[in-house]
Amino acid sequence: MTPYFYEPRELAELLRVSETTIRRMIRRGTLRAVAIGRQHRVPRSELVRLILEAGLSVSALPPSLQDLIDMLHFPERAGGEATAAS
């Protein structure tokens, strides 16, 4: 799967929080982000980690996020091949 990175604004919209909240989480280290110059990008895997660590039920998430979690944790369900860790 190709890595995908969210802008703080996109992530804020997706999680229905303010962009300030996302930026604060990045600054505090609660949310891992990649710095590109003065801008930040949050990897898709970090979004999934945040959702799972929050203890949210996958069934309570919007279908697009349910599909995302399935693709990352169960690639064979999404038509991809499972790979063994080396």
C-alpha positions in Angstrom: 0.0 0.0 0.0 1.3 3.4 -0.9 1.8 5.6 2.2 -0.6 8.4 2.5 -0.1 11.6 4.6 -2.8 13.9 5.9 -2.4 17.7 6.3 -3.4 18.9 9.7 -6.5 20.5 8.2 -7.6 17.3 6.5 -7.1 15.3 9.7 -9.0 17.9 11.7 -12.0 17.6 9.3 -11.9 13.8 9.4 -11.8 13.6 13.2 -14.2 16.6 13.6 -11.8 18.6 15.8 -10.1 21.9 15.3 -6.9 22.2 13.3 -5.4 23.8 16.4 -6.1 20.6 18.3 -4.2 18.6 15.7 -1.3 21.0 15.7 -1.2 20.9 19.5 -1.1 17.1 19.4 1.8 17.2 17.0 3.7 19.7 19.0 3.2 17.7 22.2 4.2 14.4 20.5 0.8 12.8 21.0 0.4 12.6 17.2 3.5 11.6 15.2 4.0 13.8 12.1 6.7 14.3 9.4 8.0 17.9 9.1 8.5 19.1 5.6 10.0 22.6 6.0 7.6 24.3 8.4 4.7 22.1 7.4 3.6 18.9 9.0 2.1 15.7 7.5 0.6 12.9 9.5 0.9 9.4 8.2 -2.3 7.3 7.7 -0.9 4.7 10.1 -0.8 7.3 12.8 -4.5 8.0 12.3 -5.3 4.3 12.7 -3.1 4.1 15.8 -4.9 7.1 17.4 -8.3 5.5 16.7 -7.3 2.1 18.1 -5.5 3.6 21.2 -8.6 5.7 21.9 -10.5 2.4 22.3 -13.0 3.4 19.6 -15.1 0.6 18.2 -14.3 0.1 14.5 -18.1 -0.4 13.9 -18.7 3.1 15.3 -16.4 4.7 12.7 -17.5 6.0 9.3 -17.3 3.3 6.5 -14.2 5.0 4.9 -12.3 4.6 8.2 -13.5 1.1 8.8 -12.2 0.2 5.3 -8.9 1.9 6.1 -8.4 -0.1 9.3 -9.3 -3.3 7.5 -6.7 -2.6 4.8 -4.0 -1.9 7.3 -4.6 -4.7 9.7 -6.2 -7.3 7.4 -4.8 -6.8 3.9 -6.1 -10.1 2.7 -9.7 -8.8 3.2 -9.0 -5.8 1.0 -7.6 -8.0 -1.8 -4.0 -7.4 -0.9 -1.5 -10.0 0.2 -0.5 -10.4 3.8 3.2 -10.0 4.3 5.3 -11.6 7.0 7.4 -9.3 9.1 11.1 -9.8 8.6 
